[in-house]
Structure formats: structure tokens, C-alpha cells
Amino acid sequence: MLLEIVKYPDPRLAKKCAEVAEVTPELRGLIENMVQTMYEKDGVGLAAPQIGHNIRLITVDDTGPKERKALRVLINPVIVDPEGEKESEESCLSVPSFSTKIKRKETLTLKAQDDKGQDVCFRAEGLLAVILQHEIDHLNGMTIVDHAGRLKRAMYDKKIAKWRKNQDQKS
């Protein structure tokens, strides 16, 4: 089932997410829907708060959205041993028509549980490292707008206000 993407500045995107206690059939269903939504929306990552769930769960595929060969489901992900620095241009499904340059760690180790509740640990670099940091930001209540400079953020907030005004006039 395709899920609705929560859009900035929805306050649900600004909340720190709760740990997942166990992998349940309901959680597995949510994961399936998240994966379908991520691919249908041409994303390479999706965090649970982006679809309205305040839990520490992300789906990631750095080969996406076209190839879909490296799906990772990560529960309660934690970054350890980050190294280096890299700047990249990022966009987000929850922040339409906005992109910004963000400095991220170039490599990192990620510890999490998979969709079966098994511990996983792997080293990530390049695009995968950027995607993981982006999605974990969502779990910590941050969006790419929070990384933007004050002027760029103010301009985007003004654009959002204008979109909302136009939507209200159409209703």
C-alpha cells in the first residue's frame, strides 16, 4: 500500500523517534508499505516519521530508485566511528522543491537490527553514508531545511506559506 509522505513543516518531522522494541507482524506490514512507497516516489531512503510513524525505522537503497538491488531495512540505527567530511547536494521526499548542500561524514559504521530483529553492522561510504545520515536525521527530528542557511530557509518557508495560501483559496 502506498503511504502518504508527511511534508515539511509538519511538526511530526521535528520529533525525536522512539526505539522499536520488537519486530511484530504490524511492523513487517509497515516495512513493506515503506519500501513500496520509497520506490514509487523514486526515493533512495525513507524514514518512519516521513510517513507519520514516530519510530526508529528506515529503509534505504543506494542503487535506487531505478535498479532496486540493495534494499536495507534498518531498525534502531546508530552511527559509530564516523570519519572524514564530504559536502553533497541533498533533496528530500518530505521537502518538495528544495535542495541544499550539507556537510556529512564521508564514511561511517552503522549498527542496527534488520527486519527479522537480527543485529547488523556494516561500514558505509559515499552515497550510502550520506543516505544513512540523512534518514537518521529524520529519526532525530531534523530535515534538510534545518541544515540550510537562514536566508535559504526563510525563502523556502515563504514559498511554503504561499503554497498553503493558494491551496486554501482553492478549497
C-alpha positions in Angstrom: 0.0 0.0 0.0 1.3 3.4 -1.0 1.7 5.7 2.0 1.3 9.4 2.2 4.5 11.4 2.7 4.5 13.8 5.6 5.6 17.2 4.2 7.6 20.0 5.9 6.8 21.9 8.1 4.6 19.2 9.7 5.5 19.1 13.4 5.8 15.3 13.2 9.0 15.7 11.3 10.5 17.7 14.2 10.1 15.0 16.9 12.8 12.6 18.0 11.6 9.0 17.4 11.1 6.2 19.9 13.1 3.0 19.7 11.4 -0.1 18.3 11.0 -2.7 21.0 10.3 -5.8 18.8 9.6 -6.8 15.2 5.9 -7.6 15.0 3.6 -8.6 12.1 2.3 -5.0 12.1 5.9 -3.6 11.8 6.6 -6.0 9.0 3.5 -4.7 7.2 4.6 -1.1 7.7 8.1 -2.0 6.4 6.5 -3.5 3.2 4.5 -0.3 2.7 7.5 1.9 3.3 9.6 0.0 0.8 6.8 0.3 -1.8 6.3 4.0 -1.1 10.1 4.7 -1.3 10.4 3.1 -4.7 7.1 4.5 -6.1 8.2 8.0 -5.1 11.7 7.5 -6.6 13.4 7.7 -3.3 16.7 6.1 -2.1 15.7 6.3 1.5 12.6 6.7 3.7 12.3 7.2 7.5 9.2 6.2 9.5 8.4 9.8 10.6 8.1 10.7 6.9 5.0 8.5 6.8 3.7 9.6 10.2 5.2 6.9 12.5 7.4 8.1 15.4 9.7 5.1 15.5 13.4 4.5 14.7 13.0 2.7 11.3 14.4 3.5 7.9 14.5 1.9 4.5 17.5 2.5 2.2 18.5 1.5 -1.3 21.5 3.3 -2.7 21.0 1.7 -6.1 17.6 3.2 -6.4 15.3 4.4 -7.4 15.8 2.7 -10.8 17.8 -0.5 -10.1 16.5 -1.5 -6.6 19.2 -4.0 -5.9 20.4 -3.1 -2.4 17.4 -2.7 -0.1 18.3 -2.4 3.6 15.7 -2.2 6.3 17.3 -0.8 9.5 15.7 -0.7 12.9 17.1 1.5 15.7 20.1 2.5 13.6 23.1 4.0 15.3 26.1 5.6 13.6 29.6 4.8 15.1 33.1 5.7 14.0 32.2 8.4 11.5 35.3 9.7 9.6 36.1 12.4 7.0 33.9 15.1 5.6 32.0 15.4 2.4 29.7 18.0 1.0 26.8 16.9 -1.1 23.6 18.4 -2.6 20.6 16.7 -1.0 16.8 16.7 -1.5 14.0 15.0 0.3 10.6 13.5 -0.3 9.3 15.4 2.7 10.6 18.8 1.4 9.4 19.3 -2.1 11.2 21.6 -4.5 14.1 22.2 -2.1 17.7 21.1 -2.1 20.7 22.2 -0.2 24.4 21.4 0.3 25.1 19.6 3.5 28.4 18.5 5.1 28.3 14.9 6.1 30.7 12.3 7.3 32.4 10.5 4.4 32.5 7.0 6.0 30.8 5.5 9.0 29.9 2.3 10.7 26.2 1.6 11.2 24.7 -0.7 13.8 21.1 -1.7 13.7 18.6 -4.6 13.5 17.2 -5.9 10.3 13.6 -6.7 9.5 14.0 -10.0 11.4 15.3 -8.3 14.5 18.8 -9.6 13.9 21.8 -7.4 14.7 23.6 -5.9 11.6 26.8 -3.9 11.5 28.4 -2.6 8.3 30.8 0.1 7.0 29.3 2.6 4.6 30.9 5.3 2.4 29.9 7.6 -0.4 26.3 7.8 -1.3 25.2 5.1 1.1 26.8 7.0 4.1 25.1 10.2 3.0 21.7 8.5 2.7 22.0 6.9 6.1 22.9 10.2 7.8 20.0 11.9 6.0 17.5 9.3 7.2 18.8 9.1 10.7 18.5 12.9 10.9 14.7 12.3 10.3 14.7 9.9 13.3 16.3 12.7 15.4 13.7 15.3 14.3 15.8 17.1 11.6 15.1 17.8 7.9 17.4 19.2 5.3 15.8 22.6 5.9 17.4 22.5 9.4 20.8 22.2 7.6 20.2 25.2 5.3 21.4 28.7 5.9 19.0 31.2 7.5 18.3 33.0 4.2 17.6 29.9 2.2 15.4 28.5 5.0 13.4 31.8 5.2 12.9 31.8 1.4 11.6 28.3 1.5 9.3 29.0 4.5 7.9 31.9 2.5 7.4 29.6 -0.5 5.5 27.1 1.7 3.3 29.8 3.1 2.4 30.9 -0.4 1.6 27.3 -1.5 -0.6 26.9 1.6 -2.4 30.2 0.8 -3.0 29.1 -2.7 -4.3 25.7 -1.5 -6.7 27.4 1.0 -8.0 29.6 -1.8 -8.7 26.6 -3.9 -10.6 24.8 -1.1 
